[in-house]
């Protein structure tokens, strides 16, 4: 081979190896500060340059945010330039590469050209950074030699830019998820803090400190509306300023205050110093005197109306941004609920002192106030779950409910829906384990007429039915692998096509999923997609089994006795203490569902006012379960032995299904039922 030609071939091989290394960077999750310098290092194996620039478009300010890299392990300080004044801005707008062969001859883009000249750059290439989902900005490469970038270089480097864009998309998506997770964590802290003490005013400074971890503020207050006096009673949460702005328990007229438009329109308001100067309130005047430059006010909204406002002040101009509003609204919702609940708790306490009613009655009232009518119990583990439900319900985040069969996962899902902003929409349920694999796709996405044999008319799927509401996917761990990418697309893009259709349908749904499977193990055994798992695992809720809620069993027994007595028109007044003790000692492997069914049977058998409980049935059921488990274990071991002998081959004349005398699909169904995975019989 000609030596010069061999040099070119070896160079191409090196370039493609570098491309493979960059592709490896794309799939690994990194933050932008670590990702961009490493990408620049790898780029040097593909192209010749001394300076690289990463320019990201900021749509709010219509500028290109430029970072330069010149060989160190970090990027230079940020440079911001108007879109029209940059080479990368032209590349971003036209989505085409731009080559400047010699910037000394260039009379356009003077701000960027001046920067590049200081860095000894002669030729410059700008490439669009774009994925199927988003146009990020542009990648720039600068060389100290003129006329450095030829057409074949541009073609190769466009592929490199596509990889860089994918890496940026992965990094920004991960950053968004981390930020969302951090904000959810702060919200959970706020909720936990509020749940710890019913006297909310004692906790105001602590709540303000939690807010400050996400949104910086120098002053915080709550103003509660008093309709009778047409005024706002203001309580300072805390202040980083030397002098107090608000006197203790002060009142201000509603007219002309910052809170007036917030209360009238139930919408957040951000004010800068100029707008504050136009407000005639004495509190606002004191804010300006103490150096407050910007203010954000959020309504405290409950189901019964608007209680007042949460107001934050900052000594910097334009300190609050639109992206802060979403978080502050969620905090305000927590505060409003806590204030409303505190008032409800006081009313309940007064009612208790006056009427001295039965304890169960008051527990029912409290559950009704908190939207947990059907969830009975006061154990710490259950109260922790309800606290998390209270936190996540107002937010549209995806919730993954984990727990054993019969623990009440659907009840928790319905409680989340009732407490969410989608409560007026539909709550659509789909049990993924109860529907055959072949029909599950049709049930979920719907189908068009003629999509398959028997599809004599079009059918709307559960996703469309749940539009503007909540979709509850029970036993989500049983969704087949081939269907999981379609569900992932719905979660990412909120759009899908019906089976047999070509029209893209957009929906606005909130997904709540539940499973009794160990999804982490399923992901490790490649039975469940990791990317779908991470999309579902935004806010996990672990429902404790009944054996960990021993103190809740008496409450549940009384609740179910009352429920079924009313339904059957019976009057059961007494539960013998020895019966209650026996029920508390039982482990209830079927959890609350087993207990409910057992109490229903007991009420049916009760002829008088005393509950007649067939305790001998519990021992009989226990013995039967042990026998069934032994038979199942024998069957499982036999199937595993045959699978090992056939080397894991299931179908075919020499496969395990043929040797066991059953169809392949029947064997696969049994393997799934018995929990047999490849790791159990494979090498």
PyMOL commands that set and color helices and strands:
alter all, ss='L'
color gray80, all
select helices_A, chain A and resi 3-27+32-43+83-85+87-94+103-105+110-118+151-196+200-212+259-265+273-277+282-289+322-355+359-369+380-392+409-418+437-445+462-465+476-478+481-493+519-524+530-536+546-548+550-567+577-585+591-605+615-645+656-660+664-673+678-681
alter helices_A, ss='H'
color red, helices_A
select strands_A, chain A and resi 51-58+63-69+79-82+98-100+123-130+135-143+219-226+231-239+250-253+269-271+294-302+305-314+399-402+427-431+446-447+459-460+470-474+495-497+504-506+510-515+539-542
alter strands_A, ss='S'
color yellow, strands_A
deselect
rebuild
show_as cartoon
